[in-house]
Amino acid sequence: MKAKWSLPRGAFPWELVGLRLALGPILLFDALDGVTDLWFVAGLGLAILTDIYDGILARRLGVASVQLRRADSLVDRALFFFVAGAAWAAHRGVLMAERGLVATMLILSVVSQVPALVKFGKAAAYHAYSAKAAGLALLAAGVLLFGWGRGGLVLQAAM
């Protein structure tokens, strides 16, 4: 028997990208009062899980595409800046203690796009294992920062 409704082929990975895009402003808004807690960490964890599984599901469903990879990368960048804004709003002191590393990381996140923009006219869509490892390191730092207000060696290593 045919189901009464179904998602179009390949829609679910796109929905995960959309969910991650929606989580960015929610996380920033949550941090604007200067307080983050384990609910914030859960939202950040959900955003990271959607980032991990959108590509896995797209490949398994046979719907991976250049458009999905580019959208995924753009949303990753947007989420990064929303979370950075949340960190500034709620944990400015921790970031100021590491201001050299924070500035370097922000500058490099922008400068790393220049070669692709010059050569191809488009931002790069990094999906290397090193990018995934960096994301997991930032997740660990984010859990400590947003859950317990701490930076230290984990934050330094992630940056």
Secondary structure, 3 states (H helix, E strand, C coil): CCCCCCCCCCHHHHHHHHHHHHHHHHHHHHHCCCCCCHHHHHHHHHHHHHHHHHHHHHHHHCCCCHHHHHHHHHHHHHHHHHHHHHHHHHHHHHHHHCHHHHHHHHHHHHHCCHHHHHHHCCCCCCCCHHHHHHHHHHHHHHHHHHHHCCCHHHHHHHC
